[in-house]
Amino acid sequence: MHHPSTAPSAAPGRLPGAHDPLIRVRDLVVAFGERTVLKGLDLDIRRGEILGFVGPSGQGKSVLTRTLLGLVPKRSGTIEVFGEDVDRLTLAQRRVIERRWGVLFQQGALFSALTVKQNIQVPMREHLRLSERLLDEFARLKIEMVGLKPDAADKLPSELSGGMIKRAALARALALDPEVLFLDEPTSGLDPIGAGEFDELVATLQRTLGLTVFMVTHDLDSLYTACDRIAALGDGQIIAEGPIDAMLASDHPWLRSYFHGKRARSIVVPEAPSSRGIVEGVA
């Protein structure tokens, strides 16, 4: 487990092997009974990027996340994580790989009877052999890392605001210093200011720690300001992928409705190594 201060400093596209897929999905089929949700889906999640994943409600965005995590079985297809075909891994090898990712589910999924500190320590206790003093110190570091005040450590989830719950859940997702971070609708339920601050936090952590981030989101602001690349799901497959300007240029009916509808607007995208300059939406 590396200390946060020793983590590699990197920006999207600047990491060694930055265009290598850290996760590679090919011809993925996932079905529930008679209903096929993912129909031969192909997707690469590249090292060091923040990939935004969008699509109509109920089309399988969260299903893909849970399938990648091994929580939902697939009918067919291949999933390679860190260059390993997950179907060929033993249970022990699978657990080693799972230590290299962190997950933030939509509602935070904190244990209600545990304090913030205790929630963060759950994965540490499961995977690491540390003294209580070190467990407390590492939890304190994670709490500070996500911008919570030190006194949040001893609060229960019921004592936290929605934004604080998201940050506490993010701190737990970062508990084992993962290489990949899965975020499922991370800004849902937050007001625009809180959502913007959370996006900024994720982007800062991505740059500072060299994370690869897979973000399922409906939030247009997140797509414009935080994501390096976007993949759109439609009818069980990827219908478009690329930077925000590729989404804006697409003629696909759902993408046109989503990116050029009532909520679209002109926005200046912050300067970044892959600067996209000014992107114009149609109000």
N, C-alpha and C positions, 0 to 999 in steps of 0.2 A: 504494500500500500504506500503510495508516494505522498509526501506532504504537498499541499497545494502550492506552496511557494517554489517547489522544485519542478512543477509541471511545465512542459514545454510551452513557450509562448509562440502562438501561431495565429495566422489569419486564414480565412477561407481561400483555398487555392494556393496557399504558400507552404503547405506541409509536404514532406517527402512523400512521393506517390499520391499526390493530392487527388488525382483523377481515378485512382484505383477504387473499384467498388468494395466497400467494407462489408456490405450485404448485397447479395446478388440473388434475385428471384426470377425464375424462369418457368413459364407455362403453369402457373399456380392455379389450381382449382380447389375451391372450398365450397361446400354445400351443406345445407341443413335439411335433411329429409329430401323432399322433392325440389326444394328451392336452391338453385345454384347461385351463389353470391359473387364469387370471383371466378372468372371464366378464361383461364389461360393467361393470367396476368404476368407481365414482364416488368421488372423494375430494378434499377441500381441505386443504392444509397452510397454516395461517394465519400471517401475519407475527407474529413475536415469541413464538410458543408453543413448548412442548415437547409434541409429539404422540407418544404411545405407540401402537405398532401391534402388536396381538396376534392370535393365532389358533392353531389346531391345527398340530402339526408336519407339514411336508410339504405345506401348503396354499398356499404361494406368497408368504409374507411377504418373504423375501429376494429372490424373483423380482421383486416390485414395486419394491424398492429398486434393483435392477440395471436394470430397465426405465426407471425415472426417470433413472438416470445414463447411459442410452444403451448399456449393456453387453449388454442382451438386446433383440432386436427385438420389436415388437408386431405383431399381426395387423391390428388396427384400433383406432379410438378416438383421442382427442386428449390431449396433454400440453402444458400451458402453464406455462412457467417464467419468472418475473419479467414476466408479461404477454405473453410471446412464445410462439407455437406452434412447438414444436421442429421440426416437419416443414417449416416454411417458412424455417428458418435455413440460411445457408451454413456451410461448415465453419469459416471464420474466425469467424463470429458465434457458432457453437456453442462454440468454444474460449474466447471471451470470457466466455460464461455459465458455463462449467465452472470458470473462475477464481474464481467467486463462491460455490462450494460446497466443503465439505471432507467427506471420507469416512473413517470408521473401520470396517473390516471385522472380522468376528467374531474371527479369530485374530490381528488386528493387522496382518498382511501386511507386516511390515518386511522390508527386504532384509537377509538374514542376513550378508552379507559387508561391510556398511557399519555404521559406528558410529551411535549415536543421533543425533549431530550431523549426520552425513552423510545419514542418512535424512530428517531434517527439511529439509535443504537441497535434496533432490531436486526438489520442486516449485518452489522458489525459483530454482534453476538453469535449470529448463525455461521459466519464465515471466518472470523478472526479470533485469535486467542490473545486478548488484551486485558490488562489490569483495569479495575474500575476507574482508576485515576486517568489512564490513557483513554478509556471510553468516554469519560466526561470531557477530556480535553479535545478529542476529535469531534465530539458533538458540538462543543462550543465553537470550534473553527467553522464547522458547516453552517451553524446558525449565523455566524458573522458573515460568511461568504454569500448568503442569500439576502443579506440586508435586514435581518431581524435584530431587534434589540436583545441584549443578553437575558433580560428577564422573561423573554418568551420561552426559555428553556423549560421552566417549571409550570407552564400553563397547559391546560387540557385543550384539545381541539374545540370544545364547546365555548371556550373563553376567547377564541380568536375570530377576527374578521375574515371575510372571504379571501382577501388578498394575503393575509397572514397564513391562512391554511395552505394556499398555493405555494407560498415560499417555504413553509415547513415541509410540505410534501416534496418540494424540489430538493431541500436539504437532505431528506432521507434518500431520494434518488441518487444523490451525489455521495452517499455515505462510503461507498467502496471505491471512490475515484474512478468512475467508469470511463470507457473510451467512447461509448455510444449512449446517447440519451434519447429515450422515446417519450414524447409529450403528446398526450391525448386531449385535445381542446384545452390547452393550458390557460387561456384567457377567458373562457366561458364563465359568465356570472360576474365578471369584474367590470367596474365602470371604465370609461375610456382612459382616464388618467392612470388608474391602476393597471389596466391592460398594457398601456404604453410603457409603464415602468417595468412590468414583467418582461415584455419583449426586449427591452434594453438590457435587463439583467441576464436573460438567456444569451443574447448576442455577446455581452461582455464575458460571460463564463466560457462561451464557445471559443472566443479569441484567446483568452487567458490560459485555458486548460487544453486547448487543441481538441475540443470535443467534436464528434460527429452527431448531428441532431436530426431526428426524424419527427416532424411536428404535424400532427393531424389538426387542422384548424378550419374554422369558418371565418376567421377574423381577417378582413381585408387589410387592415393596418399591419397586422403581423406579416402578411404576404408581401406587402410593399416594403416594409422597413427592416424586417429581420431575416427573411429567407434569401438564400443565394440562388435557389432553384426551386421550381414548383412542379409537381406532378399532379395531374387531374384524373380522377376516376370516373368512369361512365360505363354503365352496362357491363360491369365486372372486369373492365380492362382499362389500361392507361390510354386516355384519349388525347393527351397532350402533355409535354414536359419541356421545361426550359426556364429561362429567367422571366421576370414579370412582363417584359415587353413581348415575349413570345405568347404569353397568355392573352395579352391585350390584342395581339394581331390575329388570334385564332378565329376562324369562322364557325367553330362548333357552336350550335345554338345555346347550350347550357353555359359555356364559357362567355359567350357574348352577353347573355342575360346577367351572369354573375359579375363580370368585370365592367360592364358598361350600363348596368342598371341604375336604379335610383340612388343606391349607396355609393356609386363610383364617384371619384372626384380627381381633380388635378392634385398631384402631390410631388414634392421634391424629395427624392430618395437620398439619404445621407451618403456622403462620400465614403467609399470603401475600395479595397483593392480591385474588386470587380465592379467599379462604379457604373451605375446605370443612368446617372444624370437625372433629367426631368422626365417623368413619365406622365403623360396626359390621359386622364380618364374623361369620360363623357358624363356630365352631371345629369 
